[in-house]
Amino acid sequence: MGKAGRYYTEDFKKQIVELEASGKKISELEREYKVTKTTIREWIKRYGNSGEFGAEANRSESEKELRDLRKEVRQLRMENDILKQAALILGRKDV
């Protein structure tokens, strides 16, 4: 059975990042803590960008703006559909 689905706490991730920053090699951390090099590099990258590991904190401004715009488009489409339905209902009552 593989390592899929393994969860690491924020404190553990910070510890690994701090150990690497203090000069410990990634390959040593991999062997000692049984975490892949790719995972360690990703933690270093994420933590270095924002000081946090969460996806929300590590989104670029353009990603955040795109997400907000998509949300607004969904909302406007829903409102438009409601108005279309209301117009159809009101149109039938006049007949």
ChimeraX attribute file (.defattr): number of C-alpha atoms within 10 A of each C-alpha:
attribute: neighborCount
match mode: 1-to-1
recipient: residues
	/A:1	3
	/A:2	5
	/A:3	9
	/A:4	6
	/A:5	6
	/A:6	7
	/A:7	7
	/A:8	9
	/A:9	8
	/A:10	11
	/A:11	9
	/A:12	11
	/A:13	18
	/A:14	17
	/A:15	12
	/A:16	20
	/A:17	23
	/A:18	13
	/A:19	14
	/A:20	18
	/A:21	12
	/A:22	9
	/A:23	8
	/A:24	13
	/A:25	11
	/A:26	20
	/A:27	13
	/A:28	12
	/A:29	18
	/A:30	16
	/A:31	11
	/A:32	9
	/A:33	10
	/A:34	10
	/A:35	17
	/A:36	15
	/A:37	15
	/A:38	11
	/A:39	12
	/A:40	19
	/A:41	14
	/A:42	14
	/A:43	18
	/A:44	20
	/A:45	15
	/A:46	19
	/A:47	18
	/A:48	13
	/A:49	14
	/A:50	12
	/A:51	13
	/A:52	16
	/A:53	19
	/A:54	12
	/A:55	8
	/A:56	10
	/A:57	14
	/A:58	18
	/A:59	14
	/A:60	11
	/A:61	9
	/A:62	9
	/A:63	12
	/A:64	14
	/A:65	12
	/A:66	12
	/A:67	12
	/A:68	11
	/A:69	12
	/A:70	12
	/A:71	11
	/A:72	12
	/A:73	12
	/A:74	11
	/A:75	11
	/A:76	12
	/A:77	11
	/A:78	12
	/A:79	12
	/A:80	12
	/A:81	11
	/A:82	12
	/A:83	12
	/A:84	12
	/A:85	12
	/A:86	12
	/A:87	11
	/A:88	11
	/A:89	11
	/A:90	11
	/A:91	10
	/A:92	9
	/A:93	7
	/A:94	6
	/A:95	5
